[in-house]
Amino acid sequence: MNEKIMFKYTICFIKRGNEILMLNRESSSWMGMWNGVGGKLEKDETPKQCILREVKEETGISLSDVEYKGNVIWGNEESESYYGGMYAFIARLPDTYEYNTPVKMDEGILDWKNINWLLHPENMGVANFTYFLPKMLNDPHTYDHKFTYVGDEVTEFQSVMIKEQVTVK
């Protein structure tokens, strides 16, 4: 992570076996799409504190730790630099962890979704995490996952390995 850049948002993918707990959001952004849980950092809050709080608020699950997996960064073709981003995390729960879904929460509907279903190329009901989630789940390194958009369309995507070992608090 570039220490000069501080992102405003966090996202977490909560994995249990071959499933991920997903949120179908009732409001922007990504309204009506399945996505991870997360939200906006509060004043004086670290990214890790933020995602632990957001997971608790959005799911009721109290995590003791999450794994920092890099950043998701976005911009557009008119801008020469990226203007937004979020810290990305994975939480791994035991295969036997009990959490019954679907369940309606303030942010939307939570449900366990099979990873193969989430990543299926014909799945039109998911946010753009399909570009980077496989690396987050299967690669031990951290990455800056960079999106360039024209309107809502992705025109360029690249994952750039973060060379130095980074710890996010």
N, C-alpha and C positions, 0 to 999 in steps of 0.2 A: 504494500500500500504506500502510495506517495504521502509522506507525512504532512505535506503542505496542504493536501486536499482533505477537507472534513465533509463527509457526506451527511445528509439530513435524515436518511432512512435506513432501516434494517429489514432483512427478510430471512426467514428460517424455514427449512424443509425438515419436518419431523418424520423420521423413518422408523418403521416397525416391520421387521421381516422384509417382504417384498412389496410393502405398501408405504405410502406417504400420506400423512394427514393433510388434507387440502381444504382450503376455504373458498367457497363460491361467494364472491363479494356482492353485497347489495348496493354499494356505492362506488364512485370513482376512486382510484383509477382501477381499471380492469373489471368494471362492473359486469356481473354475469359470467365471469370466467373463473376457472379453478386456478388458484395460485397458492403460494406459501403464505405463512402468517408473518406479520411484522408491522412496522409502523415508524413513526417519526420520533427522533431523539428529542428528549426534553432537555431543558437548560441544565448544564453541568453533569449530564448523564453520559457514561461511556457507551460505545456500541454494544458491548456485551451486557451491561446493565439494562440497556434499552430492549434488546431482544428477549432477555429473560422476563422482563416486565410485560412486554407485548404478548409473548406466548402465554403467560399466565392470564392476562386480561382477555385474550381472544379465544383461548381453549380451556382455561381452568387447570392446565397442566403446570405443575411447579417443577421446572428443570433446575438441576444444580450446576449443569455445565452444557456448553455447546461448542462445536468445532468451527472455528473461523475458516472459511474456504475462499476468501477473496472478496472482490467487489464487482458489482454490476454498474456499469457507467454508460450514460447515454448523451447523445448530442444530435445535431442535424447537419445537413450538408452546407447550410448557410453560415454556420459557426466554425471557426477554425479550431476550437477546443471543445472538450466535453463540458456540459453544464449541469449535470445531475448524476446522482449515483446513490448506491446503498451498499452497506456491508452485508455479506452473505454468509449464512451459517447452516450447518447440518446438526440436528440432534438425533441421536440414535437411542431408541428405546428397546428394551428386551422384547423378543418375539412374543412373549407371554403377557405383555403389558395390556391390561384391560382398559379400553376406552371405547364405549359403544357409540356408534354413529348410524345414521346421520343425526346430527343435533343442530338445532337452531340457536345461534348466538347473536349478540348485538351486531356484529360485522357481517354476518351471513350464515350460510350452512356449512358445517364441517362434515367431512366424510373421508374415510380411508379409501384411497385409490391405488390400484395396482400400478407399479412403475411402468410396465409394458404398455398399459392403457394410456398413461400420461404422456409417454414419449412416442406413441404411435403417430406416424407422419400424416394420417388422415384425421387426427383429432383436432377439431376446430374450436373446442370449448375450453382451451387452456391458454394461459398467458405465455409470454415469450421465454419462459424458463427452459423450454425444450432445447434451446441453443446451448445452455451451459450446465444444466442439471447432470447429465452423464459424467462430466468432468468432476463436478462437486462430489458425486457419489463414489466414483471409481479411481480418481487420481489423488495421490497423497499431497500434491503440490497445491499452492494457492495461485489464483489467476485474477487479473483484471479482465473481465468480460465486457468488451466494448461494443456498443450498438450505435449505428448511425441511422437516422430516420429521415424520411421525407413524409411529412404528415404522420400517419400511423404505420407506414410501411417501413420495414427494415430494409435498408439498401446495402448495409455492410455490417458484418459481425466478425470479431476476432477475439480470441482468448490469448492473452499475453501473460506468460508465467511471471510471477513476482519472484525475482531472483533471491532477495534476502529473506531469511526466515522472519516472519512477522507475527507478533503476538498482539492481539486486540484485547483490550481490557474492558 
